[in-house]
């Protein structure tokens, strides 16, 4: 028996899971990252490696997506992932506080905690997207994906400024209490939202009917559209992740902003992302529907605008005006949101465009590409800043050079986005292994 399609109440409930994920993850990539670099005076590569580890473990996303394809209920994956994420978030705060007095023990705890964050976010997030791809009617997929993603960004935008407010005046104890409160609330809200969502879930696929994971993954990788989109995701997310770990430390070092103020700056950026997403979704609808042509246009335009905004962020340091930094960071958020929502719309269409109901495996592949890019971006960005500081001896110039390099990556992303195949073309060019084609006939 096939499960009934999800209506908007069900979609909103999945969106609350994404909101919870965003609320916890933003504290890891922004607040704790900044505290390690500024308050603890650690090299930027330290939080860069920690964040990279939480993305590296998510290379397992295709396997989790495959499990979502052949399994029955996804709710245990989501709740288990949320619990793991919450435990990892609290552990990261404890490890950061412990590092102030016992660096080796503190960083060891933080390293384990960031791995738990990666496992939790990857397991829960992949299952949410797989449920969207399989339980939402085709004509509603793009709108549903946009709604859920906007709700995740809402988690960023709400969590960061509220946490920033309660972090001032800063202390390690406050960091632990605020992080634990955010993790606990996020877990409870998301768990209540997802319970009962799969009362009509289908039975798992029988073991003898399941293709080996390697065969399913190979089949997806042989699809030209899936490969094209994977490369675009990697390059664009590499550019995005490099800027994510640098904006708050840049504000703290160059503009002498407090932890609470830079956390609010992250909230401003994510608020811009939210505005960009909603604006493009409304504009695409007004134009006459989110056809791939319009989605391609918004993706390319958003990447180019992100490039210009990054150059403006670098220039704000030379101008020396905190207001210029805030405007540039907000513009960067809007541009990021524009290309992200267009890419998400394309993703949901392409996820169902191939053969053999491999939505979860495709989404897992793209999630893994994003995770690898984020991990590499964090390491490269922080390493490049550290090297540039040693060579140039000027923090402002070091950050500016890296920001300009990231702007170049966004220009490359725009070029790649202009060549993404449409879902219709993807369906017509699906390449299947011989044994898969025989099985379908």
C-alpha positions as CSV (number, residue, x, y, z in Angstrom):
1,X,0.0,0.0,0.0
2,X,1.4,3.3,-1.1
3,X,1.5,6.1,1.5
4,X,-0.8,9.1,1.0
5,X,0.9,12.2,-0.3
6,X,1.8,14.8,2.3
7,X,-0.3,17.9,2.5
8,X,0.9,21.3,3.6
9,X,0.5,20.5,7.4
10,X,2.8,17.6,6.9
11,X,5.3,19.7,4.9
12,X,5.3,22.3,7.6
13,X,6.0,19.7,10.2
14,X,9.0,18.5,8.2
15,X,10.0,22.1,7.9
16,X,10.1,22.3,11.7
17,X,12.7,19.5,11.7
18,X,14.8,21.6,9.4
19,X,14.3,24.6,11.6
20,X,15.6,22.6,14.6
21,X,18.6,21.4,12.5
22,X,19.5,25.0,11.5
23,X,19.1,26.3,15.0
24,X,21.7,23.9,16.4
25,X,24.2,23.9,13.5
26,X,24.5,27.7,13.2
27,X,25.9,27.8,16.8
28,X,28.6,25.3,15.7
29,X,29.7,27.1,12.6
30,X,29.4,30.6,13.8
31,X,29.4,31.1,17.6
32,X,31.7,28.3,18.7
33,X,34.0,29.0,15.7
34,X,34.3,32.6,16.7
35,X,34.9,31.8,20.4
36,X,37.8,29.5,19.5
37,X,39.5,32.0,17.2
38,X,39.0,35.2,19.2
39,X,38.3,34.4,22.9
40,X,40.6,31.3,23.0
41,X,43.1,32.8,20.5
42,X,43.4,29.4,18.7
43,X,44.6,29.3,15.1
44,X,41.7,29.5,12.7
45,X,42.6,26.1,11.3
46,X,41.4,24.5,14.6
47,X,37.7,25.2,14.3
48,X,38.2,24.8,10.5
49,X,39.2,21.2,11.0
50,X,36.4,20.6,13.6
51,X,33.8,21.8,11.2
52,X,35.4,19.9,8.3
53,X,35.2,16.7,10.4
54,X,31.4,17.1,10.9
55,X,31.0,17.5,7.1
56,X,33.5,14.6,6.3
57,X,31.4,12.1,8.1
58,X,28.4,13.1,5.9
59,X,30.1,11.4,3.0
60,X,27.8,8.5,4.2
61,X,24.7,10.4,3.1
62,X,24.2,8.4,-0.2
63,X,24.0,5.2,2.0
64,X,21.5,6.9,4.3
65,X,19.5,8.0,1.2
66,X,19.6,4.5,-0.1
67,X,18.3,3.2,3.2
68,X,15.5,5.7,3.0
69,X,14.7,4.4,-0.5
70,X,14.4,0.8,0.4
71,X,13.3,1.2,4.1
72,X,9.9,1.8,5.5
73,X,9.6,4.3,8.3
74,X,11.9,7.3,8.2
75,X,10.8,8.7,11.6
76,X,13.3,6.7,13.6
77,X,16.1,8.1,11.4
78,X,14.9,11.6,11.9
79,X,14.4,11.4,15.7
80,X,17.7,9.4,16.2
81,X,19.5,12.0,14.1
82,X,18.1,14.9,16.1
83,X,19.1,13.3,19.4
84,X,22.6,12.7,18.1
85,X,22.8,16.3,16.9
86,X,21.6,17.7,20.2
87,X,24.1,15.7,22.2
88,X,26.9,16.7,19.8
89,X,25.9,20.4,20.1
90,X,26.1,20.4,23.9
91,X,29.3,18.4,23.7
92,X,30.9,21.0,21.4
93,X,30.1,23.7,23.9
94,X,31.5,21.7,26.8
95,X,34.6,20.9,24.8
96,X,35.1,24.6,23.9
97,X,34.8,25.7,27.5
98,X,37.2,22.9,28.7
99,X,39.8,24.0,26.1
100,X,40.3,27.2,28.0
101,X,41.9,25.2,30.9
102,X,42.7,21.8,29.4
103,X,43.4,22.2,25.7
104,X,44.1,18.6,24.8
105,X,41.0,17.2,26.7
106,X,38.8,20.0,25.5
107,X,39.7,19.7,21.8
108,X,39.4,15.9,22.0
109,X,35.8,16.3,23.4
110,X,35.1,18.9,20.8
111,X,36.3,16.6,18.0
112,X,34.0,13.8,19.1
113,X,31.1,16.2,19.5
114,X,31.5,17.6,16.0
115,X,31.4,14.1,14.6
116,X,28.2,13.5,16.4
117,X,26.8,16.8,15.0
118,X,27.7,15.6,11.5
119,X,26.1,12.2,11.9
120,X,22.9,13.7,13.4
121,X,22.5,16.4,10.9
122,X,23.2,14.1,8.0
123,X,21.0,11.3,9.1
124,X,18.0,13.5,9.9
125,X,18.4,15.8,7.0
126,X,18.7,13.1,4.4
127,X,15.6,11.3,5.7
128,X,13.6,14.6,5.6
129,X,14.6,15.3,2.0
130,X,13.9,11.7,1.0
131,X,10.5,11.9,2.5
132,X,9.8,15.1,0.6
133,X,10.9,13.6,-2.7
134,X,8.7,10.5,-2.2
135,X,5.7,11.7,-0.3
136,X,5.0,15.1,-1.9
137,X,3.0,15.3,-5.1
138,X,5.2,16.2,-8.2
139,X,3.6,19.5,-8.8
140,X,4.2,20.6,-5.2
141,X,7.8,19.4,-4.8
142,X,9.5,22.7,-5.7
143,X,7.3,24.8,-3.5
144,X,7.6,22.2,-0.6
145,X,11.4,22.1,-0.9
146,X,11.5,25.9,-0.8
147,X,9.2,26.1,2.2
148,X,11.3,23.5,4.2
149,X,14.6,25.2,3.3
150,X,13.2,28.6,4.2
151,X,12.2,27.2,7.6
152,X,15.8,25.9,8.1
153,X,17.2,29.3,7.3
154,X,14.6,30.7,9.8
155,X,16.3,28.5,12.4
156,X,19.6,30.2,11.6
157,X,18.1,33.6,11.6
158,X,16.2,33.2,14.9
159,X,18.7,31.1,16.8
160,X,21.8,33.3,16.1
161,X,20.5,36.7,17.4
162,X,18.7,35.2,20.4
163,X,21.8,33.2,21.4
164,X,23.8,36.3,20.8
165,X,21.6,38.3,23.2
166,X,22.0,35.8,26.0
167,X,25.8,35.4,25.4
168,X,26.6,38.9,26.5
169,X,28.4,39.5,28.8
170,X,30.3,36.5,27.5
171,X,31.6,33.6,29.7
172,X,32.3,29.9,29.0
173,X,29.5,29.0,31.4
174,X,27.0,31.1,29.4
175,X,28.1,29.4,26.2
176,X,27.3,26.0,27.7
177,X,23.9,27.1,29.1
178,X,22.8,28.9,26.0
179,X,23.8,26.0,23.7
180,X,22.2,23.4,25.9
181,X,18.9,25.4,25.9
182,X,18.9,25.8,22.1
183,X,19.6,22.1,21.6
184,X,17.0,20.9,24.1
185,X,14.2,23.2,22.7
186,X,15.1,22.3,19.1
187,X,15.0,18.5,19.8
188,X,11.6,18.7,21.6
189,X,10.0,20.8,19.0
190,X,11.2,18.7,16.0
191,X,10.4,15.4,17.7
192,X,6.8,16.5,18.4
193,X,6.5,17.7,14.9
194,X,7.5,14.4,13.2
195,X,5.8,11.9,15.5
196,X,2.7,10.4,13.7
197,X,3.7,11.7,10.3
198,X,4.2,8.2,9.0
199,X,1.1,6.4,10.3
200,X,0.5,5.1,6.7
201,X,4.1,4.3,5.9
202,X,4.6,1.4,3.4
203,X,6.3,-1.8,4.4
204,X,10.1,-2.0,3.8
205,X,11.2,-3.5,0.5
206,X,11.9,-7.2,0.8
207,X,15.6,-8.0,1.2
208,X,15.7,-10.2,-1.9
209,X,14.2,-7.3,-4.0
210,X,16.8,-4.7,-3.0
211,X,19.6,-4.0,-5.4
212,X,23.0,-3.7,-3.8
213,X,23.9,-0.2,-2.7
214,X,26.9,-0.1,-5.1
215,X,24.6,-0.9,-8.1
216,X,22.1,1.8,-7.1
217,X,24.8,4.4,-6.6
218,X,26.5,3.5,-9.9
219,X,23.2,3.8,-11.7
220,X,22.6,7.3,-10.3
221,X,26.2,8.5,-11.1
222,X,25.8,7.4,-14.7
223,X,23.0,9.9,-15.2
224,X,24.4,13.0,-16.9
225,X,22.1,15.4,-15.1
226,X,23.0,14.0,-11.7
227,X,26.7,14.4,-12.5
228,X,26.3,17.9,-13.7
229,X,24.3,19.0,-10.7
230,X,26.8,17.3,-8.4
231,X,29.7,19.3,-9.8
232,X,27.7,22.5,-9.5
233,X,26.7,21.8,-5.9
234,X,30.3,21.1,-5.0
235,X,31.8,24.3,-6.5
236,X,29.0,26.6,-5.2
237,X,29.0,25.1,-1.8
238,X,32.8,25.4,-1.6
239,X,32.5,29.1,-2.2
240,X,29.6,29.4,0.3
241,X,31.4,27.4,3.0
242,X,34.6,29.4,2.7
243,X,32.9,32.7,3.5
244,X,30.8,31.1,6.3
245,X,33.7,30.5,8.6
246,X,35.4,33.8,8.0
247,X,32.7,36.5,8.3
248,X,32.4,36.5,12.1
249,X,36.2,36.2,12.9
250,X,36.7,39.0,10.3
251,X,34.3,41.2,12.1
252,X,35.9,40.4,15.5
253,X,39.5,40.9,14.4
254,X,39.0,43.9,12.0
255,X,36.1,45.7,13.6
256,X,36.6,44.5,17.3
257,X,33.0,43.3,17.6
258,X,32.0,41.3,20.7
259,X,30.9,37.6,20.4
260,X,27.3,38.7,20.9
261,X,27.6,41.3,18.2
262,X,29.1,39.0,15.6
263,X,26.5,36.3,16.4
264,X,23.9,38.9,15.6
265,X,25.8,39.7,12.4
266,X,25.4,36.0,11.5
267,X,21.7,36.4,12.2
268,X,21.6,39.4,9.9
269,X,23.2,37.4,7.1
270,X,20.8,34.5,7.5
271,X,17.9,36.9,7.6
272,X,19.1,38.1,4.2
273,X,19.2,34.5,3.0
274,X,15.6,34.1,4.1
275,X,14.6,37.3,2.2
276,X,16.4,36.2,-0.9
277,X,14.8,32.8,-0.9
278,X,11.3,34.1,-0.4
279,X,11.8,36.9,-2.9
280,X,13.0,34.6,-5.7
281,X,10.2,32.0,-5.0
282,X,7.6,34.8,-5.3
283,X,9.2,36.3,-8.4
284,X,9.5,33.0,-10.1
285,X,5.8,32.3,-9.4
286,X,4.8,35.8,-10.7
287,X,6.8,35.2,-13.9
288,X,4.6,32.2,-14.6
289,X,5.9,29.3,-12.6
290,X,9.3,27.9,-11.6
291,X,10.3,26.6,-15.0
292,X,13.9,25.5,-15.2
293,X,14.7,28.5,-17.4
294,X,13.7,30.9,-14.7
295,X,15.4,28.8,-12.1
296,X,18.6,28.7,-14.1
297,X,18.4,32.5,-14.4
298,X,18.0,33.0,-10.7
299,X,20.8,30.5,-9.9
300,X,23.2,32.3,-12.2
301,X,22.2,35.7,-11.0
302,X,22.4,34.7,-7.4
303,X,25.9,33.4,-7.8
304,X,27.1,36.5,-9.6
305,X,25.5,38.7,-6.9
306,X,27.2,36.6,-4.2
307,X,30.5,37.3,-5.9
308,X,29.9,41.1,-5.9
309,X,28.8,41.0,-2.2
310,X,32.0,39.2,-1.1
311,X,34.1,41.9,-2.8
312,X,32.0,44.5,-0.9
313,X,32.6,42.7,2.4
314,X,36.4,42.8,1.8
315,X,36.2,46.5,0.9
316,X,34.3,47.4,4.0
317,X,37.4,46.6,6.1
318,X,39.4,49.2,4.2
319,X,36.6,51.7,4.5
320,X,36.5,51.0,8.3
321,X,32.7,51.4,8.7
322,X,30.8,48.7,10.6
323,X,27.6,49.9,8.9
324,X,29.2,49.1,5.5
325,X,30.1,45.6,6.8
326,X,26.5,45.0,7.9
327,X,25.1,46.1,4.6
328,X,27.5,44.0,2.6
329,X,26.9,40.9,4.8
330,X,23.1,41.3,4.5
331,X,23.5,41.7,0.7
332,X,25.6,38.5,0.7
333,X,22.8,36.7,2.5
334,X,20.2,37.9,0.0
335,X,22.4,36.7,-2.9
336,X,23.1,33.4,-1.3
337,X,19.4,32.9,-0.7
338,X,18.6,33.7,-4.3
339,X,20.9,31.1,-5.9
340,X,20.1,28.5,-3.1
341,X,16.3,28.5,-3.6
342,X,16.6,28.2,-7.3
343,X,19.1,25.4,-7.0
344,X,16.7,23.6,-4.5
345,X,13.9,23.9,-7.0
346,X,16.0,22.3,-9.7
347,X,17.2,19.6,-7.2
348,X,13.7,18.4,-6.4
349,X,12.8,18.2,-10.1
350,X,16.0,16.3,-10.9
351,X,15.7,14.0,-7.9
352,X,12.6,12.4,-9.5
353,X,13.8,12.6,-13.0
354,X,15.9,9.5,-13.2
355,X,15.0,5.8,-13.1
356,X,14.1,3.2,-10.5
357,X,12.9,5.6,-7.7
358,X,16.3,6.6,-6.6
359,X,15.2,9.9,-5.0
360,X,16.9,9.3,-1.7
361,X,20.2,8.1,-3.4
362,X,20.3,11.2,-5.6
363,X,19.6,13.5,-2.8
364,X,22.2,11.7,-0.7
365,X,24.7,12.1,-3.5
366,X,24.1,15.8,-3.7
367,X,24.1,16.0,0.1
368,X,27.5,14.3,0.2
369,X,28.9,16.7,-2.5
370,X,27.7,19.6,-0.3
371,X,29.2,18.1,2.8
372,X,32.6,17.4,1.2
373,X,32.6,21.0,-0.2
374,X,31.8,22.4,3.2
375,X,34.5,20.4,4.8
376,X,37.1,21.4,2.2
377,X,35.9,25.0,2.2
378,X,36.3,25.4,6.0
379,X,39.8,23.9,5.9
380,X,41.0,25.8,2.8
381,X,39.5,29.2,4.0
382,X,41.0,29.1,7.5
383,X,44.3,27.7,6.3
384,X,44.6,30.4,3.6
385,X,43.8,33.1,6.1
386,X,46.5,31.8,8.5
387,X,49.1,31.6,5.7
388,X,48.2,35.1,4.4
389,X,48.5,36.5,7.9
390,X,52.0,35.1,8.2
391,X,53.0,36.3,4.7
392,X,51.4,39.7,4.8
393,X,51.4,40.5,8.5
394,X,48.1,42.3,8.2
395,X,44.8,40.5,9.1
396,X,42.7,42.8,7.0
397,X,44.6,42.0,3.8
398,X,44.7,38.3,4.6
399,X,40.9,38.1,4.9
400,X,40.4,40.4,1.8
401,X,42.5,38.1,-0.4
402,X,40.5,35.0,0.6
403,X,37.1,36.8,0.1
404,X,38.1,37.8,-3.4
405,X,39.2,34.2,-4.2
406,X,35.7,33.0,-3.0
407,X,34.1,35.6,-5.3
408,X,35.9,33.9,-8.2
409,X,34.5,30.5,-7.2
410,X,31.0,32.0,-7.3
411,X,31.7,33.2,-10.9
412,X,32.7,29.7,-11.8
413,X,29.5,28.4,-10.2
414,X,27.4,30.7,-12.3
415,X,29.0,29.3,-15.4
416,X,28.3,25.7,-14.3
417,X,24.7,26.6,-13.3
418,X,24.1,27.9,-16.8
419,X,24.7,24.4,-18.2
420,X,22.5,22.4,-15.8
421,X,20.2,20.1,-17.8
422,X,16.4,20.3,-17.3
423,X,14.4,17.6,-15.6
424,X,12.8,16.8,-19.0
425,X,16.2,16.4,-20.6
426,X,17.4,14.3,-17.6
427,X,14.5,11.9,-18.1
428,X,15.3,11.5,-21.7
429,X,19.0,10.8,-21.1
430,X,18.9,8.5,-18.1
431,X,21.6,5.8,-18.5
432,X,20.8,2.5,-16.7
433,X,22.9,-0.6,-16.2
434,X,21.9,-3.4,-18.4
435,X,20.6,-5.6,-15.5
436,X,18.4,-2.6,-14.3
437,X,16.9,-2.1,-17.8
438,X,16.1,-5.8,-18.0
439,X,14.5,-5.8,-14.6
440,X,12.2,-2.9,-15.7
441,X,11.1,-4.6,-19.0
